[in-house]
Amino acid sequence: MDLKEIRMPEGQDAYAPREKLNRNVLLACQILAGLSALAAFMIERSAGNEGSLISDSALSVPTAILLAILWVVILPAIAVFWHRKAIDEQEEAAFRDGAYFAAYAFLVAAPTWWILWRGGLAPAPDGIAIYLLFMVIWTLVWLKKKYM
Amino acid sequence: MKNKLKVLRAMNDWSQAELGQQLDVSRQAINAIETGKYDPSLPLAFKIARLFGMPIEEIFDDGFEGDKNA
């Protein structure tokens, strides 16, 4: 077969359909996150709460329900769609590798911190700090494997 | 795994993005395959082979040097 016979379709941009969908899903997620944060901020403001959303300060019931629904219902639904329809297999592998490293970081860091705390060598374990460590490692490995 | 994807792509004057469009994967995926950082799945390898009209083993080399008739 003459390889020159295979030609690119003309008049189209050079993004695979999955890649376009991937970008659109990520953009939609950013918009959703922004709108949710704005809604939560407005609800908290009307309830007289001045604390930051990213803190341990008390939240009003509507904000707590809104954010919980976002995390438990919307996020998994988007994640399932994103994995099945939007990302290609190389990104799927990068994402999986990130989860693998993050899981080991959690496996090592959480009990170590707990043991050191019990021995009086560290402050009490902070669940949010461990969660953030998990997410940062996952994200860094994912980005490295996808782009580098 | 070594492969000839970069050579085959160059023979067609395609960019990584253009090849990715044909295979419905990202430019980053093509780059990772070409540089040997990522080995494609069997379905994607077949898709690549079909696109270039070549057998998979002529594109991908797993380094096996044994008796190929065995």
Backbone of each chain as ProteinMPNN parsed JSONL, in Angstrom:
{"seq_chain_A": "MDLKEIRMPEGQDAYAPREKLNRNVLLACQILAGLSALAAFMIERSAGNEGSLISDSALSVPTAILLAILWVVILPAIAVFWHRKAIDEQEEAAFRDGAYFAAYAFLVAAPTWWILWRGGLAPAPDGIAIYLLFMVIWTLVWLKKKYM", "coords_chain_A": {"N_chain_A": [[0.841, -1.208, 0.0], [0.557, 2.184, -0.839], [1.86, 4.586, 1.147], [1.457, 7.261, 0.827], [-1.055, 7.46, -0.064], [-2.736, 7.726, 2.017], [-4.441, 10.309, 3.294], [-4.804, 13.319, 5.174], [-7.934, 14.447, 6.471], [-9.215, 17.391, 5.085], [-9.61, 20.848, 6.079], [-10.163, 20.585, 8.758], [-9.527, 21.019, 12.247], [-6.575, 20.052, 14.042], [-7.202, 18.226, 16.186], [-7.978, 15.344, 18.0], [-11.202, 13.748, 18.222], [-11.724, 12.781, 20.834], [-9.885, 14.254, 22.287], [-10.809, 16.844, 21.966], [-13.273, 16.593, 23.268], [-12.334, 15.991, 25.81], [-11.048, 18.409, 26.531], [-13.283, 20.071, 26.536], [-14.813, 18.929, 28.591], [-13.145, 19.371, 30.79], [-13.129, 22.146, 30.793], [-15.829, 22.624, 31.279], [-15.974, 21.582, 33.836], [-14.414, 23.401, 35.245], [-15.952, 25.697, 34.99], [-18.277, 24.845, 36.308], [-17.231, 24.415, 38.87], [-16.479, 27.007, 39.515], [-18.975, 28.345, 39.472], [-20.288, 26.938, 41.5], [-18.722, 27.549, 43.72], [-19.174, 30.272, 43.802], [-21.933, 30.312, 44.296], [-21.978, 29.042, 46.801], [-20.504, 30.882, 48.261], [-22.197, 33.099, 48.142], [-24.433, 32.122, 49.514], [-23.341, 31.656, 52.048], [-22.599, 34.217, 52.718], [-25.052, 35.497, 52.868], [-25.981, 34.166, 55.049], [-24.499, 35.188, 57.0], [-22.001, 34.222, 57.543], [-18.581, 34.648, 57.685], [-16.321, 33.252, 57.311], [-13.703, 31.483, 55.489], [-14.341, 29.366, 52.625], [-12.587, 27.309, 52.28], [-11.66, 26.023, 54.846], [-11.821, 25.151, 58.366], [-14.027, 26.275, 59.419], [-17.491, 26.725, 60.448], [-20.183, 25.728, 58.286], [-23.171, 26.846, 56.62], [-26.277, 25.01, 56.525], [-27.523, 24.795, 53.893], [-25.284, 25.298, 52.203], [-23.561, 23.241, 52.926], [-25.058, 21.024, 52.082], [-25.244, 21.561, 49.339], [-22.498, 21.446, 48.526], [-21.88, 18.848, 49.283], [-23.563, 17.331, 47.631], [-22.49, 18.039, 45.191], [-19.994, 16.833, 45.404], [-20.564, 14.121, 45.882], [-22.459, 13.257, 44.019], [-22.376, 14.718, 41.5], [-19.598, 14.919, 40.859], [-18.661, 12.114, 40.717], [-20.281, 11.309, 38.546], [-19.405, 12.922, 36.429], [-16.767, 12.052, 36.391], [-16.975, 9.346, 35.638], [-18.024, 9.605, 33.049], [-15.921, 11.079, 31.89], [-13.757, 9.292, 32.043], [-14.689, 7.187, 30.459], [-15.407, 8.281, 27.975], [-13.929, 10.591, 27.282], [-11.084, 10.731, 27.702], [-7.957, 9.515, 26.344], [-6.197, 6.351, 25.975], [-3.547, 6.666, 26.816], [-3.568, 8.838, 28.543], [-5.287, 7.786, 30.41], [-3.661, 5.77, 31.455], [-1.664, 7.381, 32.56], [-3.114, 8.708, 34.509], [-3.838, 6.543, 36.093], [-1.312, 5.687, 36.973], [-0.663, 7.898, 38.525], [-2.563, 7.633, 40.569], [-1.66, 5.292, 41.698], [0.894, 5.973, 42.759], [0.034, 7.935, 44.549], [-1.595, 6.444, 46.238], [0.282, 4.822, 47.511], [1.751, 6.799, 48.796], [-0.141, 7.694, 50.609], [-0.512, 5.331, 52.035], [1.915, 5.113, 53.315], [2.35, 7.638, 54.564], [0.088, 8.284, 56.228], [-0.211, 6.278, 58.407], [2.362, 6.586, 59.48], [2.476, 9.226, 60.383], [0.443, 9.08, 62.293], [1.53, 7.223, 64.095], [3.83, 8.613, 64.917], [2.609, 10.767, 66.153], [1.331, 9.487, 68.282], [3.584, 8.773, 69.654], [4.338, 11.158, 70.607], [5.831, 12.782, 69.003], [4.943, 14.289, 66.911], [2.453, 16.646, 65.738], [-1.158, 16.217, 66.084], [-2.614, 13.999, 63.668], [-3.64, 15.377, 60.547], [-6.372, 15.242, 58.667], [-7.127, 16.647, 56.348], [-4.693, 17.654, 55.449], [-3.389, 15.296, 54.781], [-5.089, 14.403, 52.787], [-4.703, 16.449, 50.893], [-2.0, 16.034, 50.314], [-2.165, 13.525, 49.107], [-3.706, 14.209, 46.824], [-2.035, 16.101, 45.564], [0.268, 14.614, 44.915], [-0.858, 12.681, 43.237], [-1.79, 14.349, 41.138], [0.628, 15.547, 40.22], [2.129, 13.326, 39.313], [0.42, 12.34, 37.361], [0.36, 14.538, 35.524], [3.07, 14.606, 34.827], [3.441, 12.092, 33.621], [1.688, 12.32, 31.494], [2.501, 14.6, 30.006], [5.336, 14.763, 29.916]], "CA_chain_A": [[0.0, 0.0, 0.0], [1.318, 3.427, -0.874], [1.518, 5.366, 2.337], [1.031, 8.61, 0.435], [-2.486, 7.436, -0.369], [-3.488, 8.099, 3.218], [-4.377, 11.765, 3.445], [-5.576, 13.874, 6.271], [-9.117, 15.203, 6.074], [-8.904, 18.815, 5.034], [-10.583, 21.762, 6.645], [-10.474, 20.275, 10.15], [-8.391, 21.285, 13.115], [-5.828, 18.822, 14.316], [-7.463, 17.635, 17.497], [-8.794, 14.141, 17.957], [-12.498, 13.982, 18.872], [-11.614, 12.573, 22.283], [-9.128, 15.355, 22.879], [-11.734, 17.989, 22.023], [-14.232, 16.322, 24.339], [-11.579, 16.099, 27.056], [-10.898, 19.837, 26.832], [-14.602, 20.632, 26.862], [-15.217, 18.439, 29.917], [-12.343, 20.076, 31.801], [-13.616, 23.524, 30.827], [-17.134, 22.586, 31.954], [-15.706, 21.361, 35.263], [-13.931, 24.661, 35.818], [-17.108, 26.597, 35.085], [-19.138, 24.309, 37.373], [-16.568, 24.674, 40.157], [-16.572, 28.439, 39.767], [-20.366, 28.686, 39.808], [-20.604, 26.341, 42.804], [-18.03, 28.346, 44.737], [-19.876, 31.56, 43.872], [-23.216, 30.06, 44.964], [-21.698, 28.777, 48.219], [-20.07, 32.152, 48.857], [-23.373, 33.944, 48.304], [-25.267, 31.548, 50.584], [-22.654, 31.898, 53.325], [-22.641, 35.657, 52.998], [-26.412, 35.84, 53.321], [-26.178, 33.555, 56.374], [-23.677, 35.929, 57.962], [-20.715, 33.55, 57.788], [-17.494, 35.371, 57.023], [-15.156, 32.371, 57.187], [-13.365, 31.001, 54.156], [-14.897, 28.056, 52.277], [-11.521, 26.316, 52.474], [-11.199, 26.121, 56.232], [-12.613, 24.287, 59.244], [-15.116, 27.041, 60.01], [-18.821, 26.141, 60.236], [-20.917, 26.089, 57.067], [-24.623, 26.769, 56.761], [-26.806, 23.73, 56.024], [-27.66, 24.765, 52.424], [-23.971, 25.198, 51.566], [-23.05, 21.887, 53.165], [-25.8, 20.101, 51.198], [-24.833, 21.862, 47.96], [-21.147, 20.941, 48.278], [-21.899, 17.383, 49.409], [-24.169, 16.8, 46.39], [-21.492, 18.252, 44.139], [-18.895, 15.877, 45.592], [-21.004, 12.718, 45.914], [-23.288, 12.913, 42.855], [-21.908, 15.332, 40.248], [-18.206, 14.56, 40.577], [-18.543, 10.748, 40.175], [-20.922, 11.213, 37.228], [-18.471, 13.506, 35.452], [-15.571, 11.199, 36.331], [-17.287, 8.151, 34.835], [-18.104, 10.048, 31.651], [-14.58, 11.499, 31.455], [-12.924, 8.095, 31.834], [-15.214, 6.321, 29.385], [-15.614, 8.926, 26.676], [-13.149, 11.786, 26.947], [-9.62, 10.633, 27.694], [-7.436, 8.381, 25.584], [-5.604, 5.326, 26.836], [-2.285, 7.126, 27.396], [-3.912, 9.648, 29.71], [-5.85, 6.847, 31.4], [-2.518, 5.126, 32.11], [-1.007, 8.405, 33.372], [-4.0, 8.925, 35.662], [-3.726, 5.336, 36.919], [0.003, 5.742, 37.622], [-0.766, 8.907, 39.573], [-3.322, 7.038, 41.67], [-0.787, 4.27, 42.276], [1.875, 6.658, 43.608], [-0.679, 8.611, 45.631], [-2.053, 5.431, 47.198], [1.433, 4.429, 48.339], [2.079, 7.932, 49.664], [-1.129, 7.636, 51.7], [-0.218, 4.115, 52.809], [3.11, 5.368, 54.125], [2.29, 8.871, 55.351], [-0.967, 8.343, 57.249], [0.15, 5.549, 59.63], [3.594, 7.126, 60.065], [2.085, 10.431, 61.132], [-0.35, 8.631, 63.448], [2.449, 6.593, 65.05], [4.671, 9.672, 65.484], [1.742, 11.537, 67.066], [1.168, 8.679, 69.497], [4.858, 8.816, 70.366], [4.596, 12.523, 71.06], [6.845, 13.382, 68.136], [4.319, 15.076, 65.841], [1.097, 17.081, 66.097], [-2.218, 15.265, 65.718], [-2.79, 13.868, 62.206], [-4.589, 16.297, 59.924], [-6.952, 14.539, 57.522], [-7.108, 17.493, 55.151], [-3.303, 17.713, 54.957], [-3.106, 14.013, 54.122], [-5.876, 14.427, 51.544], [-4.029, 17.334, 49.941], [-0.776, 15.34, 49.894], [-2.637, 12.499, 48.168], [-4.129, 14.845, 45.572], [-0.895, 16.754, 44.902], [1.113, 13.564, 44.324], [-1.631, 12.128, 42.107], [-1.798, 15.316, 40.04], [1.981, 15.728, 39.674], [2.507, 12.135, 38.541], [-0.48, 12.335, 36.194], [0.83, 15.526, 34.557], [4.395, 14.197, 34.339], [3.286, 10.948, 32.704], [0.964, 12.72, 30.28], [3.133, 15.643, 29.197], [6.809, 14.779, 29.893]], "C_chain_A": [[0.873, 1.253, 0.0], [0.877, 4.304, 0.29], [1.023, 6.763, 1.977], [-0.455, 8.655, 0.093], [-3.321, 7.89, 0.819], [-3.356, 9.604, 3.41], [-5.221, 12.21, 4.624], [-6.836, 14.54, 5.744], [-8.819, 16.691, 6.124], [-9.995, 19.645, 5.701], [-10.971, 21.438, 8.073], [-9.275, 20.636, 11.006], [-7.798, 19.957, 13.575], [-5.995, 18.342, 15.748], [-8.354, 16.418, 17.316], [-10.129, 14.424, 18.65], [-12.452, 13.809, 20.384], [-10.904, 13.733, 22.966], [-10.006, 16.593, 22.995], [-12.716, 17.822, 23.175], [-13.566, 16.478, 25.707], [-11.449, 17.564, 27.474], [-12.225, 20.457, 27.238], [-15.077, 20.198, 28.243], [-14.452, 19.19, 31.0], [-12.787, 21.535, 31.927], [-14.95, 23.6, 31.562], [-16.954, 22.401, 33.456], [-15.251, 22.647, 35.935], [-15.087, 25.649, 35.989], [-18.035, 26.161, 36.22], [-18.546, 24.605, 38.744], [-16.683, 26.152, 40.517], [-17.967, 28.858, 40.188], [-20.751, 28.151, 41.186], [-19.967, 27.151, 43.932], [-18.736, 29.684, 44.919], [-21.199, 31.398, 44.62], [-23.001, 29.852, 46.454], [-21.307, 30.07, 48.928], [-21.278, 33.052, 49.122], [-24.269, 33.443, 49.441], [-24.657, 31.854, 51.949], [-22.726, 33.372, 53.711], [-24.016, 36.063, 53.522], [-26.709, 35.255, 54.701], [-25.315, 34.228, 57.432], [-22.366, 35.26, 58.301], [-19.615, 34.246, 56.996], [-16.28, 34.469, 56.794], [-14.926, 31.914, 55.752], [-14.007, 29.638, 53.902], [-13.865, 26.956, 52.505], [-10.93, 26.515, 53.857], [-12.046, 25.16, 57.057], [-13.783, 25.04, 59.867], [-16.469, 26.434, 59.629], [-19.435, 26.628, 58.93], [-22.403, 26.066, 57.37], [-25.092, 25.456, 56.121], [-26.96, 23.716, 54.504], [-26.312, 24.613, 51.703], [-23.407, 23.786, 51.727], [-23.738, 20.882, 52.237], [-25.368, 20.298, 49.751], [-23.472, 21.235, 47.653], [-21.09, 19.416, 48.371], [-22.484, 16.745, 48.153], [-23.172, 16.915, 45.232], [-20.425, 17.153, 44.203], [-19.35, 14.429, 45.429], [-21.746, 12.316, 44.64], [-22.664, 13.421, 41.545], [-20.498, 14.869, 39.884], [-18.062, 13.126, 40.054], [-19.161, 10.612, 38.78], [-20.003, 11.769, 36.139], [-17.254, 12.604, 35.283], [-15.814, 9.961, 35.464], [-17.334, 8.508, 33.354], [-16.715, 10.37, 31.111], [-13.7, 10.283, 31.155], [-13.395, 7.283, 30.631], [-15.167, 6.983, 28.014], [-14.561, 9.963, 26.292], [-11.643, 11.575, 26.875], [-9.182, 9.428, 26.884], [-6.67, 7.455, 26.53], [-4.286, 5.769, 27.468], [-2.556, 7.981, 28.63], [-4.514, 8.778, 30.809], [-4.715, 6.178, 32.178], [-1.798, 6.118, 33.023], [-1.807, 8.651, 34.656], [-3.887, 7.754, 36.644], [-2.388, 5.311, 37.661], [-0.005, 6.754, 38.76], [-1.475, 8.357, 40.797], [-2.463, 6.015, 42.421], [0.222, 4.913, 43.23], [1.182, 7.317, 44.801], [-1.15, 7.623, 46.688], [-0.895, 4.991, 48.092], [1.85, 5.552, 49.276], [1.138, 7.95, 50.862], [-0.809, 6.477, 52.642], [0.962, 4.334, 53.752], [2.885, 6.537, 55.082], [1.283, 8.817, 56.488], [-0.597, 7.555, 58.515], [1.401, 6.103, 60.304], [3.288, 8.342, 60.923], [1.347, 10.033, 62.411], [0.56, 8.039, 64.532], [3.332, 7.649, 65.723], [3.875, 10.53, 66.468], [1.571, 10.786, 68.383], [2.448, 8.663, 70.328], [5.228, 10.2, 70.838], [5.602, 13.265, 70.203], [6.253, 14.258, 67.039], [2.96, 15.562, 66.327], [0.075, 16.048, 65.635], [-2.376, 15.196, 64.199], [-3.9, 14.772, 61.699], [-5.106, 15.636, 58.644], [-6.892, 15.341, 56.234], [-5.695, 17.57, 54.574], [-2.948, 16.422, 54.228], [-3.85, 13.93, 52.79], [-5.185, 15.278, 50.481], [-2.74, 16.703, 49.428], [-1.107, 14.288, 48.837], [-2.957, 13.115, 46.807], [-2.96, 15.471, 44.811], [-0.012, 15.714, 44.223], [0.418, 12.967, 43.103], [-1.547, 13.059, 40.887], [-0.421, 15.462, 39.396], [2.403, 14.537, 38.819], [1.683, 12.053, 37.258], [0.045, 13.302, 35.121], [2.186, 15.134, 33.968], [4.259, 13.083, 33.3], [2.574, 11.365, 31.414], [1.791, 13.644, 29.4], [4.652, 15.552, 29.076], [7.409, 13.462, 29.401]], "O_chain_A": [[1.827, 1.348, 0.772], [-0.282, 4.702, 0.408], [0.264, 7.373, 2.729], [-1.046, 9.729, -0.028], [-4.446, 8.367, 0.668], [-2.26, 10.105, 3.661], [-6.2, 11.57, 5.008], [-6.809, 15.142, 4.67], [-8.24, 17.188, 7.09], [-11.134, 19.205, 5.862], [-11.98, 21.939, 8.57], [-8.135, 20.568, 10.546], [-8.43, 18.904, 13.504], [-5.009, 18.083, 16.438], [-9.343, 16.45, 16.584], [-10.189, 15.246, 19.564], [-13.055, 14.583, 21.127], [-11.265, 14.143, 24.069], [-9.957, 17.307, 23.997], [-12.966, 18.748, 23.946], [-14.155, 17.026, 26.638], [-11.708, 17.915, 28.625], [-12.288, 21.265, 28.164], [-15.669, 20.986, 28.98], [-15.032, 19.599, 32.006], [-12.818, 22.09, 33.025], [-15.182, 24.508, 32.36], [-17.687, 22.986, 34.253], [-15.654, 22.946, 37.059], [-15.184, 26.344, 37.0], [-18.518, 26.988, 36.993], [-19.26, 24.998, 39.667], [-16.948, 26.507, 41.666], [-18.137, 29.626, 41.135], [-21.45, 28.82, 41.946], [-20.591, 27.404, 44.962], [-18.881, 30.174, 46.039], [-21.552, 32.222, 45.464], [-23.732, 30.402, 47.278], [-21.727, 30.32, 50.057], [-21.38, 33.683, 50.174], [-24.795, 34.232, 50.226], [-25.354, 32.257, 52.881], [-22.892, 33.718, 54.88], [-24.142, 36.845, 54.464], [-27.561, 35.76, 55.432], [-25.386, 33.887, 58.613], [-21.683, 35.671, 59.239], [-19.719, 34.407, 55.78], [-15.315, 34.882, 56.151], [-15.829, 31.952, 54.916], [-14.197, 28.85, 54.829], [-14.204, 25.83, 52.869], [-9.855, 27.092, 54.021], [-12.887, 24.442, 56.517], [-14.461, 24.509, 60.746], [-16.586, 25.726, 58.628], [-19.241, 27.772, 58.519], [-22.849, 25.353, 58.269], [-24.397, 24.872, 55.289], [-26.573, 22.737, 53.866], [-26.212, 23.888, 50.713], [-22.85, 23.214, 50.79], [-23.088, 19.999, 51.676], [-25.152, 19.33, 49.022], [-23.314, 20.567, 46.631], [-20.347, 18.77, 47.633], [-21.968, 15.739, 47.664], [-23.038, 16.008, 44.412], [-20.01, 16.616, 43.176], [-18.609, 13.601, 44.898], [-21.673, 11.16, 44.222], [-22.455, 12.652, 40.607], [-20.236, 14.477, 38.746], [-17.4, 12.925, 39.037], [-18.635, 9.89, 37.933], [-19.843, 11.171, 35.075], [-16.767, 12.411, 34.169], [-14.964, 9.579, 34.659], [-16.764, 7.811, 32.514], [-16.374, 9.974, 29.996], [-12.992, 10.247, 30.149], [-12.579, 6.756, 29.876], [-14.915, 6.319, 27.008], [-14.323, 10.191, 25.106], [-10.985, 12.2, 26.043], [-9.916, 8.45, 26.747], [-6.517, 7.739, 27.718], [-3.938, 5.296, 28.55], [-1.862, 7.864, 29.64], [-4.276, 9.008, 31.995], [-4.788, 6.034, 33.399], [-1.371, 5.761, 34.121], [-1.241, 8.782, 35.741], [-3.847, 7.947, 37.859], [-2.334, 4.955, 38.838], [0.567, 6.512, 39.823], [-1.045, 8.585, 41.928], [-2.548, 5.903, 43.644], [0.39, 4.462, 44.363], [1.682, 7.264, 45.925], [-1.113, 7.916, 47.883], [-1.075, 4.808, 49.296], [2.255, 5.303, 50.412], [1.564, 8.191, 51.992], [-0.832, 6.618, 53.865], [0.99, 3.795, 54.858], [3.191, 6.44, 56.271], [1.582, 9.254, 57.599], [-0.663, 8.116, 59.608], [1.507, 6.1, 61.531], [3.778, 8.468, 62.045], [1.601, 10.588, 63.48], [0.39, 8.31, 65.721], [3.56, 7.601, 66.932], [4.404, 10.966, 67.491], [1.655, 11.374, 69.462], [2.402, 8.554, 71.554], [6.301, 10.405, 71.404], [6.164, 14.272, 70.634], [6.999, 14.909, 66.308], [2.374, 14.961, 67.228], [0.401, 15.124, 64.891], [-2.284, 16.218, 63.519], [-4.951, 14.915, 62.325], [-4.372, 15.491, 57.666], [-6.64, 14.793, 55.161], [-5.517, 17.554, 53.356], [-2.288, 16.448, 53.189], [-3.31, 13.448, 51.795], [-5.091, 14.882, 49.319], [-2.418, 16.819, 48.246], [-0.429, 14.173, 47.816], [-2.532, 12.607, 45.77], [-2.89, 15.391, 43.585], [0.411, 15.906, 43.083], [1.041, 12.772, 42.059], [-1.273, 12.623, 39.769], [-0.309, 15.499, 38.171], [2.964, 14.709, 37.737], [2.211, 11.731, 36.194], [0.162, 12.933, 33.952], [2.427, 15.302, 32.773], [4.883, 13.128, 32.24], [2.845, 10.804, 30.353], [1.789, 13.497, 28.177], [5.222, 16.209, 28.205], [8.63, 13.329, 29.329]]}, "seq_chain_B": "MKNKLKVLRAMNDWSQAELGQQLDVSRQAINAIETGKYDPSLPLAFKIARLFGMPIEEIFDDGFEGDKNA", "coords_chain_B": {"N_chain_B": [[9.024, -0.39, 24.32], [10.372, -0.605, 21.083], [9.569, 1.264, 18.088], [8.363, 2.088, 14.75], [6.919, 4.318, 14.377], [7.399, 7.088, 14.281], [8.951, 7.351, 11.964], [7.187, 6.389, 10.016], [5.187, 8.258, 10.267], [6.553, 10.559, 9.483], [7.049, 9.931, 6.82], [4.623, 10.418, 5.74], [4.295, 13.06, 6.079], [2.971, 13.996, 8.336], [1.9, 15.692, 11.261], [2.333, 15.154, 14.8], [-0.061, 15.72, 16.03], [-1.851, 15.509, 13.918], [-1.668, 12.799, 13.254], [-2.587, 11.799, 15.652], [-5.209, 12.661, 15.498], [-6.203, 11.033, 13.48], [-6.12, 8.61, 14.797], [-7.678, 8.994, 16.959], [-6.538, 9.792, 19.393], [-4.601, 11.752, 21.742], [-2.122, 14.33, 20.939], [-0.089, 14.135, 22.756], [-0.186, 11.453, 23.407], [0.675, 10.232, 21.034], [3.287, 11.22, 20.948], [4.326, 10.049, 23.281], [4.218, 7.354, 22.594], [5.924, 7.273, 20.372], [8.367, 7.958, 21.531], [8.809, 5.843, 23.113], [7.886, 5.852, 25.69], [5.419, 5.061, 26.324], [3.599, 2.152, 25.803], [1.36, 1.177, 23.358], [-2.04, -0.049, 23.683], [-3.264, -3.31, 22.666], [-5.573, -3.065, 20.93], [-5.169, -0.374, 20.014], [-2.685, -0.616, 18.806], [-3.32, -2.333, 16.69], [-5.002, -0.624, 15.311], [-3.217, 1.342, 14.514], [-1.585, -0.191, 12.863], [-3.419, -0.898, 10.869], [-3.959, 1.638, 9.818], [-1.568, 2.323, 8.575], [-1.358, 0.221, 6.884], [0.183, -2.038, 7.411], [1.69, -5.003, 8.897], [1.47, -5.542, 12.459], [3.879, -6.367, 13.656], [5.782, -5.304, 12.022], [5.83, -2.702, 12.611], [6.065, -2.428, 15.375], [8.591, -3.422, 17.67], [9.515, -5.846, 19.818], [11.946, -6.637, 20.614], [12.526, -9.293, 20.634], [14.586, -11.954, 19.725], [14.512, -14.585, 19.023], [13.782, -17.854, 17.503], [11.842, -17.176, 14.893], [10.191, -18.78, 13.53], [9.284, -20.616, 15.222]], "CA_chain_B": [[9.047, -1.116, 23.058], [10.743, 0.246, 19.945], [8.598, 1.255, 16.998], [8.694, 2.916, 13.583], [5.81, 5.265, 14.197], [7.91, 8.41, 13.903], [9.369, 7.256, 10.563], [5.982, 6.262, 9.185], [4.501, 9.561, 10.314], [7.345, 11.496, 8.667], [6.857, 9.574, 5.407], [3.335, 10.968, 5.314], [4.281, 14.504, 6.4], [1.945, 14.274, 9.338], [2.328, 16.103, 12.596], [1.838, 14.236, 15.841], [-1.48, 16.027, 16.251], [-2.629, 14.971, 12.795], [-1.749, 11.341, 13.427], [-3.483, 11.593, 16.784], [-6.587, 12.858, 15.03], [-6.571, 9.817, 12.739], [-6.243, 7.468, 15.714], [-8.523, 9.465, 18.063], [-5.784, 9.946, 20.652], [-4.005, 13.088, 21.821], [-0.757, 14.495, 20.448], [0.798, 13.634, 23.805], [-0.158, 9.989, 23.315], [1.559, 9.888, 19.908], [4.658, 11.517, 21.376], [4.737, 9.041, 24.276], [4.442, 6.089, 21.878], [7.121, 7.431, 19.531], [9.572, 8.006, 22.361], [8.901, 4.59, 23.87], [7.484, 6.029, 27.092], [4.129, 4.395, 26.503], [3.294, 1.095, 24.833], [-0.094, 1.214, 23.106], [-2.811, -1.281, 23.901], [-3.383, -4.121, 21.445], [-6.509, -2.427, 19.977], [-4.572, 0.811, 19.384], [-1.617, -1.098, 17.919], [-3.995, -2.813, 15.467], [-5.506, 0.559, 14.613], [-2.04, 1.95, 13.875], [-1.169, -1.087, 11.769], [-4.403, -0.754, 9.782], [-3.816, 2.964, 9.225], [-0.406, 2.323, 7.694], [-1.428, -0.942, 6.006], [1.326, -2.911, 7.695], [1.506, -5.881, 10.059], [1.911, -4.936, 13.728], [5.285, -6.667, 13.969], [6.685, -4.461, 11.213], [5.83, -1.362, 13.213], [6.534, -2.531, 16.759], [9.652, -4.4, 17.877], [9.656, -6.121, 21.246], [13.326, -7.018, 20.882], [12.699, -10.745, 20.669], [15.482, -12.373, 18.646], [14.491, -16.051, 18.944], [13.366, -18.476, 16.245], [10.54, -16.598, 14.569], [9.348, -19.806, 12.923], [8.853, -21.546, 16.28]], "C_chain_B": [[9.397, -0.165, 21.913], [9.647, 0.189, 18.878], [9.02, 2.215, 15.889], [7.661, 4.015, 13.356], [6.3, 6.631, 13.709], [8.306, 8.431, 12.421], [8.149, 7.222, 9.647], [5.212, 7.585, 9.136], [5.224, 10.558, 9.416], [7.156, 11.213, 7.18], [5.56, 10.161, 4.861], [3.216, 12.475, 5.57], [3.165, 14.862, 7.377], [2.593, 14.81, 10.602], [1.821, 15.063, 13.595], [0.346, 14.461, 16.083], [-2.348, 15.441, 15.146], [-2.756, 13.452, 12.892], [-2.693, 10.998, 14.586], [-4.942, 11.722, 16.39], [-7.072, 11.609, 14.295], [-6.883, 8.65, 13.691], [-7.16, 7.778, 16.903], [-7.802, 9.373, 19.408], [-5.111, 11.32, 20.615], [-2.607, 13.115, 21.207], [0.23, 13.948, 21.475], [0.91, 12.113, 23.756], [0.765, 9.544, 22.185], [3.012, 10.098, 20.298], [5.163, 10.442, 22.347], [5.012, 7.684, 23.607], [5.745, 6.17, 21.071], [8.408, 7.381, 20.348], [9.718, 6.769, 23.251], [8.508, 4.72, 25.331], [6.157, 5.344, 27.381], [3.947, 3.357, 25.405], [1.788, 1.064, 24.607], [-0.754, -0.118, 23.43], [-2.862, -2.056, 22.583], [-4.397, -3.514, 20.459], [-5.903, -1.212, 19.278], [-3.446, 0.397, 18.434], [-2.214, -1.626, 16.605], [-4.483, -1.63, 14.634], [-4.365, 1.248, 13.86], [-1.618, 1.116, 12.675], [-2.115, -0.967, 10.584], [-4.24, 0.578, 9.061], [-2.663, 2.984, 8.219], [-0.378, 1.108, 6.762], [-0.258, -1.887, 6.182], [0.999, -3.846, 8.85], [2.058, -5.216, 11.33], [3.404, -5.147, 13.958], [6.266, -5.899, 13.094], [6.754, -3.043, 11.765], [6.433, -1.398, 14.614], [7.536, -3.666, 16.9], [9.826, -4.619, 19.383], [11.06, -6.617, 21.599], [13.578, -8.508, 20.907], [13.514, -11.201, 19.457], [15.453, -13.873, 18.442], [14.042, -16.54, 17.576], [11.953, -18.007, 15.917], [9.62, -17.602, 13.882], [8.775, -20.753, 13.98], [7.421, -21.243, 16.677]], "O_chain_B": [[8.821, 0.915, 21.778], [8.904, -0.788, 18.775], [9.914, 3.042, 16.068], [7.557, 4.566, 12.261], [5.688, 7.247, 12.836], [8.034, 9.4, 11.712], [8.086, 7.929, 8.642], [4.666, 7.97, 8.102], [4.59, 11.31, 8.677], [7.106, 12.139, 6.371], [5.424, 10.372, 3.656], [2.176, 13.082, 5.312], [2.51, 15.897, 7.25], [3.704, 14.42, 10.959], [0.992, 14.212, 13.269], [-0.408, 13.516, 16.312], [-3.442, 14.94, 15.403], [-3.824, 12.893, 12.642], [-3.478, 10.052, 14.516], [-5.801, 10.99, 16.882], [-8.214, 11.183, 14.468], [-7.765, 7.83, 13.437], [-7.389, 6.918, 17.754], [-8.368, 8.941, 20.413], [-5.064, 11.967, 19.568], [-1.989, 12.074, 20.984], [1.256, 13.37, 21.116], [1.971, 11.552, 24.031], [1.542, 8.602, 22.343], [3.867, 9.259, 20.015], [6.301, 9.986, 22.236], [5.923, 6.96, 24.008], [6.559, 5.247, 21.093], [9.413, 6.826, 19.905], [10.652, 6.676, 24.047], [8.758, 3.815, 26.127], [5.817, 5.082, 28.534], [4.121, 3.652, 24.223], [1.021, 0.938, 25.562], [-0.11, -1.167, 23.447], [-2.542, -1.52, 21.522], [-4.112, -3.452, 19.263], [-6.099, -1.034, 18.075], [-3.278, 0.998, 17.373], [-1.661, -1.385, 15.532], [-4.387, -1.639, 13.407], [-4.53, 1.68, 12.719], [-1.331, 1.65, 11.604], [-1.678, -0.936, 9.433], [-4.367, 0.646, 7.839], [-2.769, 3.585, 7.149], [0.53, 0.981, 5.939], [0.233, -2.468, 5.215], [0.146, -3.541, 9.683], [2.999, -4.425, 11.268], [4.11, -4.238, 14.396], [7.458, -5.851, 13.398], [7.651, -2.278, 11.411], [7.208, -0.52, 14.994], [7.357, -4.74, 16.325], [10.224, -3.716, 20.119], [11.328, -6.972, 22.747], [14.696, -8.952, 21.167], [13.183, -10.88, 18.316], [16.312, -14.397, 17.733], [13.932, -15.769, 16.623], [10.99, -18.393, 16.579], [8.437, -17.336, 13.671], [7.908, -21.577, 13.691], [6.868, -21.911, 17.551]]}, "name": "protein", "num_of_chains": 2, "seq": "MDLKEIRMPEGQDAYAPREKLNRNVLLACQILAGLSALAAFMIERSAGNEGSLISDSALSVPTAILLAILWVVILPAIAVFWHRKAIDEQEEAAFRDGAYFAAYAFLVAAPTWWILWRGGLAPAPDGIAIYLLFMVIWTLVWLKKKYMMKNKLKVLRAMNDWSQAELGQQLDVSRQAINAIETGKYDPSLPLAFKIARLFGMPIEEIFDDGFEGDKNA"}
